[in-house]
Amino acid sequence: MKPLFLAVVSLGLAFPALAQDLPPQGARPLSEIAASIENRDDFVAFVKIEYAKEGYKIRYRTRSGDEREILVDPLSGSERKKDQ
């Protein structure tokens, strides 16, 4: 009984931390943001997409074979400068 109780309590304590890694209310759908990146002239394939408190960090491969990483505002869908 104790291991089950500890697992439930641990999960309950971890859940608020997981909720902080979600985009804010009113954020554009990730599919819409991804589609706008796919429409770029230099786009070939996504390498990684993750959400951080600064916004979506999107890494993709270009036609020249390079990888490019951009930061996208989840509310507007526009690219942010990395120092913002």
Secondary structure, 3 states (H helix, E strand, C coil): CHHHHHHHHHHHHHHHHHHCCCCCCCCCCHHHHHHHHHCCCCEEEEEEEEEECCEEEEEEEECCCCEEEEEECCCCCCEECCCC
